[in-house]
Amino acid sequence: HHRGSDDYISLQIVQVIWLVNAPTTAATSSEPVAGADRCDPQAGQTYDNRFLLTDVLARSGMALVFRALDLTDNEGVVLKLPLAGHEGRLRREADVLRQMSHPFVLRFIAASTGAAPYLATEFVRGYTLAHLLRNICPLPETDTRKIAGKLFEALILVHGHVFVHRDLTPHNLMLCHDDTLRLMDFGLATRAEAHTSFFRRFGPIIGTADYIAPEQVHGRAWDARTDVYSLGAMMYEMLTGAAPFTGKTPKEVMQARLQREPSPPSHRNPAVSNSMERLVLRALA
């Protein structure tokens, strides 16, 4: 207003995801970054002389996620670039995904662990289950059955390879526009028999507080049932709009599942059928 404006404008920054100081030629540059300092990757750069970065999709505490163009076939892909110190998680995810082939598991395309490490996977159009639950919750029981059934099909493949995902959350499940889904983010996945050395290296509590199984809280061995528990927790949330256990802190949430049984879903949503309630409680058991 004091600069001559006729109205007042209020601006609130909710979250800064990524700041890009792109040069004016970034949109057309195809300068390879292999062997270069990749602390500030930008749209317009290429990785491995194959993947042209086009858009930033997300930034987490462990990786930058770009949409990219695969120059070998001009197909859109997703390129995950690990932040410093998280290369091991990306390497683990690549090792798991390259062994999987299922319509409901994110498809592996390529990976590199060299000077400019990356993981390339398919690009799918859709939204995460977390996004859906923020807008529609609880879900109708028919939709919950449909989503859970497809996710369980994906888990059959994962467990058949003796892997445990260990981080099943609504954020790691993509609901695609073609009515399929994709199980994503295998950065914490490990073989069921590998828990001893993994504990010594990373510590016992790995995962997201609302969905991790009691054995993850205790630091005991895990197997396929660990993922079944997380699937049950996700179904509980889809049906009721709330996690099975709540608390003011993640520690309180984790301790609650060690101290008491979950409240039956029908106590929160009377529309839940008896058969679905038995299924969810069995998964949580």
C-alpha positions as CSV (number, residue, x, y, z in Angstrom):
1,H,0.0,0.0,0.0
2,H,2.8,2.4,0.9
3,R,4.3,1.8,-2.6
4,G,1.1,3.0,-4.3
5,S,-0.9,-0.2,-4.4
6,D,-4.7,0.2,-4.1
7,D,-5.2,-3.0,-2.1
8,Y,-3.7,-5.1,0.6
9,I,-2.3,-8.5,-0.1
10,S,-1.4,-11.1,2.6
11,L,1.1,-13.9,1.8
12,Q,1.8,-16.8,4.0
13,I,4.6,-19.3,3.0
14,V,3.4,-22.7,4.2
15,Q,6.4,-24.8,3.1
16,V,9.5,-24.2,1.0
17,I,10.1,-27.4,-1.0
18,W,13.0,-26.4,-3.3
19,L,14.7,-23.3,-4.4
20,V,16.3,-23.3,-7.8
21,N,18.8,-20.7,-9.0
22,A,18.7,-21.8,-12.6
23,P,20.8,-20.0,-15.2
24,T,19.0,-18.4,-18.1
25,T,20.1,-21.3,-20.4
26,A,18.9,-24.1,-18.0
27,A,15.8,-24.9,-20.1
28,T,17.9,-25.8,-23.1
29,S,21.2,-26.9,-21.6
30,S,22.1,-30.6,-21.8
31,E,25.5,-30.4,-20.1
32,P,26.2,-33.8,-18.4
33,V,26.8,-33.8,-14.7
34,A,28.6,-37.1,-14.3
35,G,31.7,-36.4,-12.3
36,A,30.6,-32.8,-11.6
37,D,29.5,-31.2,-8.3
38,R,25.8,-32.2,-8.2
39,C,25.0,-30.4,-4.9
40,D,22.7,-28.2,-6.9
41,P,21.1,-30.2,-9.7
42,Q,18.9,-28.2,-12.0
43,A,16.4,-28.6,-14.7
44,G,18.1,-28.9,-18.1
45,Q,21.0,-31.1,-16.9
46,T,21.4,-34.6,-18.0
47,Y,22.4,-37.7,-15.9
48,D,24.5,-40.5,-17.3
49,N,24.1,-39.0,-20.8
50,R,20.6,-40.4,-20.8
51,F,18.2,-38.6,-18.4
52,L,17.3,-35.0,-19.0
53,L,16.0,-33.3,-15.8
54,T,12.8,-31.3,-16.5
55,D,10.9,-30.6,-13.3
56,V,11.4,-30.9,-9.5
57,L,8.7,-33.2,-8.1
58,A,9.7,-33.3,-4.5
59,R,12.4,-32.9,-1.9
60,S,12.7,-34.9,1.3
61,G,15.3,-35.1,3.9
62,M,17.0,-37.9,2.0
63,A,16.6,-37.2,-1.8
64,L,15.6,-34.9,-4.5
65,V,13.0,-36.2,-6.9
66,F,12.9,-35.0,-10.5
67,R,10.7,-35.7,-13.5
68,A,13.1,-36.4,-16.4
69,L,13.1,-37.5,-20.0
70,D,14.7,-40.7,-21.0
71,L,16.6,-39.7,-24.1
72,T,16.8,-43.3,-25.3
73,D,13.0,-43.5,-26.0
74,N,11.7,-40.0,-25.1
75,E,9.6,-41.5,-22.3
76,G,9.0,-39.6,-19.0
77,V,10.6,-41.1,-15.9
78,V,11.2,-40.2,-12.3
79,L,14.8,-39.7,-11.2
80,K,15.6,-39.9,-7.5
81,L,18.9,-38.2,-6.5
82,P,20.1,-39.0,-2.9
83,L,21.3,-36.2,-0.6
84,A,24.7,-36.5,0.9
85,G,24.9,-39.4,3.4
86,H,21.8,-41.3,2.0
87,E,23.4,-43.0,-1.0
88,G,23.1,-46.4,0.8
89,R,19.3,-46.1,1.1
90,L,19.1,-45.4,-2.7
91,R,21.4,-48.3,-3.4
92,R,19.2,-50.6,-1.3
93,E,16.1,-49.4,-3.0
94,A,17.6,-50.0,-6.5
95,D,18.7,-53.5,-5.5
96,V,15.2,-54.4,-4.4
97,L,13.3,-52.8,-7.3
98,R,15.4,-54.4,-10.0
99,Q,14.3,-57.8,-8.7
100,M,10.6,-56.9,-8.8
101,S,8.2,-57.2,-11.8
102,H,4.6,-56.6,-10.9
103,P,2.0,-54.2,-12.2
104,F,1.5,-52.9,-8.6
105,V,5.1,-52.3,-7.8
106,L,7.0,-49.2,-9.1
107,R,9.0,-50.3,-12.2
108,F,12.8,-50.1,-12.1
109,I,14.4,-48.5,-15.2
110,A,18.0,-47.8,-14.3
111,A,20.4,-46.9,-11.5
112,S,23.9,-45.7,-11.0
113,T,26.1,-45.7,-7.9
114,G,29.0,-43.7,-9.4
115,A,30.0,-40.1,-9.0
116,A,26.4,-38.9,-9.7
117,P,24.2,-41.6,-8.1
118,Y,20.6,-41.9,-9.2
119,L,17.6,-44.2,-9.4
120,A,15.3,-44.0,-12.4
121,T,11.8,-45.5,-12.2
122,E,8.6,-45.2,-14.2
123,F,6.5,-42.0,-14.1
124,V,2.9,-42.7,-13.3
125,R,0.0,-40.2,-13.1
126,G,-2.0,-40.2,-9.9
127,Y,-1.9,-39.2,-6.2
128,T,-0.8,-40.9,-3.0
129,L,-3.2,-42.6,-0.6
130,A,-2.2,-39.9,1.9
131,H,-3.5,-37.2,-0.4
132,L,-6.7,-39.1,-0.9
133,L,-7.2,-39.5,2.9
134,R,-6.6,-35.8,3.5
135,N,-9.6,-35.1,1.2
136,I,-11.9,-38.1,1.7
137,C,-11.8,-40.0,5.0
138,P,-13.1,-42.4,6.0
139,L,-13.3,-44.2,2.7
140,P,-16.2,-46.4,1.7
141,E,-15.5,-50.0,2.6
142,T,-15.6,-51.1,-1.0
143,D,-12.8,-48.7,-1.8
144,T,-10.8,-49.9,1.2
145,R,-11.1,-53.5,0.1
146,K,-10.1,-52.6,-3.4
147,I,-7.0,-50.7,-2.4
148,A,-5.9,-53.2,0.3
149,G,-6.5,-56.2,-2.0
150,K,-4.2,-54.7,-4.7
151,L,-1.5,-53.8,-2.1
152,F,-1.6,-57.3,-0.7
153,E,-1.0,-58.7,-4.2
154,A,2.1,-56.5,-4.4
155,L,3.2,-57.7,-1.0
156,I,2.9,-61.3,-2.1
157,L,5.6,-60.6,-4.7
158,V,7.8,-58.7,-2.3
159,H,7.6,-61.3,0.4
160,G,8.1,-64.1,-2.2
161,H,11.6,-62.6,-2.7
162,V,12.1,-62.7,1.1
163,F,12.1,-58.9,1.4
164,V,10.2,-56.9,4.0
165,H,9.2,-53.4,3.0
166,R,9.1,-52.1,6.6
167,D,7.8,-48.6,5.7
168,L,4.2,-49.2,4.4
169,T,2.4,-45.8,4.8
170,P,-0.2,-43.9,2.8
171,H,2.6,-41.7,1.5
172,N,4.3,-44.7,-0.2
173,L,1.3,-45.9,-2.1
174,M,0.4,-44.2,-5.4
175,L,-3.1,-44.5,-6.7
176,C,-2.9,-44.2,-10.5
177,H,-5.3,-42.7,-12.9
178,D,-5.7,-46.0,-14.7
179,D,-7.2,-47.6,-11.6
180,T,-4.0,-49.4,-10.6
181,L,-1.6,-48.6,-7.8
182,R,2.1,-48.6,-7.2
183,L,4.0,-49.6,-4.0
184,M,6.9,-47.2,-3.7
185,D,9.9,-46.2,-1.6
186,F,11.9,-49.4,-0.9
187,G,14.7,-47.5,0.8
188,L,14.1,-49.3,4.1
189,A,13.4,-52.7,2.6
190,T,15.7,-55.6,3.7
191,R,15.7,-59.4,3.7
192,A,13.9,-60.9,6.6
193,E,17.0,-62.8,7.8
194,A,19.2,-59.7,7.7
195,H,17.8,-58.0,10.8
196,T,20.8,-58.6,13.1
197,S,23.4,-56.7,11.2
198,F,20.9,-54.1,10.2
199,F,20.0,-53.4,13.8
200,R,23.7,-52.9,14.7
201,R,24.1,-50.4,11.9
202,F,20.8,-48.4,11.9
203,G,19.2,-49.1,15.3
204,P,15.9,-50.9,16.0
205,I,13.2,-48.4,15.4
206,I,12.8,-47.8,11.6
207,G,9.6,-46.7,10.0
208,T,6.7,-44.3,10.6
209,A,5.2,-44.2,14.1
210,D,1.5,-44.7,13.1
211,Y,2.2,-47.8,11.1
212,I,5.2,-49.7,12.4
213,A,4.6,-53.1,14.0
214,P,5.3,-53.8,17.7
215,E,8.4,-55.9,16.9
216,Q,9.9,-52.8,15.2
217,V,9.3,-50.8,18.4
218,H,10.9,-53.6,20.5
219,G,13.8,-54.0,18.1
220,R,13.0,-57.7,17.6
221,A,13.3,-59.7,14.4
222,W,10.9,-58.9,11.6
223,D,9.4,-60.9,8.8
224,A,6.4,-60.6,6.4
225,R,4.0,-60.2,9.3
226,T,5.6,-56.8,10.0
227,D,4.2,-55.5,6.6
228,V,0.9,-57.2,7.3
229,Y,0.6,-55.2,10.6
230,S,1.3,-51.9,8.6
231,L,-1.3,-52.9,6.0
232,G,-3.8,-53.4,8.8
233,A,-3.0,-50.0,10.3
234,M,-3.5,-48.4,6.9
235,M,-6.9,-50.2,6.5
236,Y,-7.9,-49.1,9.9
237,E,-7.2,-45.4,8.9
238,M,-9.0,-45.8,5.6
239,L,-12.1,-47.1,7.4
240,T,-12.2,-44.8,10.4
241,G,-10.2,-41.7,9.6
242,A,-7.8,-42.3,12.4
243,A,-4.7,-44.4,13.1
244,P,-5.2,-47.4,15.5
245,F,-3.2,-45.6,18.2
246,T,-2.7,-41.9,18.9
247,G,-0.5,-39.8,21.1
248,K,1.1,-36.4,21.5
249,T,4.5,-37.7,20.3
250,P,5.7,-40.5,18.0
251,K,7.0,-42.2,21.2
252,E,3.6,-42.1,22.8
253,V,2.0,-43.6,19.7
254,M,4.6,-46.4,19.6
255,Q,4.2,-47.2,23.3
256,A,0.4,-47.3,23.1
257,R,0.5,-50.3,20.8
258,L,2.6,-52.2,23.3
259,Q,0.3,-51.4,26.2
260,R,-3.2,-52.1,24.9
261,E,-5.3,-53.6,22.0
262,P,-6.6,-51.3,19.3
263,S,-10.2,-50.2,19.6
264,P,-12.4,-52.1,17.1
265,P,-12.9,-50.0,13.9
266,S,-16.7,-50.2,14.3
267,H,-16.4,-48.2,17.5
268,R,-15.2,-45.3,15.4
269,N,-17.3,-46.0,12.3
270,P,-20.4,-48.1,12.8
271,A,-20.7,-48.6,9.1
272,V,-17.7,-51.0,9.1
273,S,-18.9,-54.6,8.5
274,N,-18.1,-57.5,10.9
275,S,-16.1,-59.3,8.2
276,M,-13.9,-56.3,7.5
277,E,-13.4,-55.6,11.2
278,R,-12.2,-59.1,11.8
279,L,-9.8,-58.8,8.9
280,V,-8.3,-55.6,10.2
281,L,-8.0,-56.8,13.8
282,R,-6.3,-60.0,12.6
283,A,-3.8,-58.0,10.6
284,L,-3.1,-55.9,13.7
285,A,-2.7,-59.0,15.8
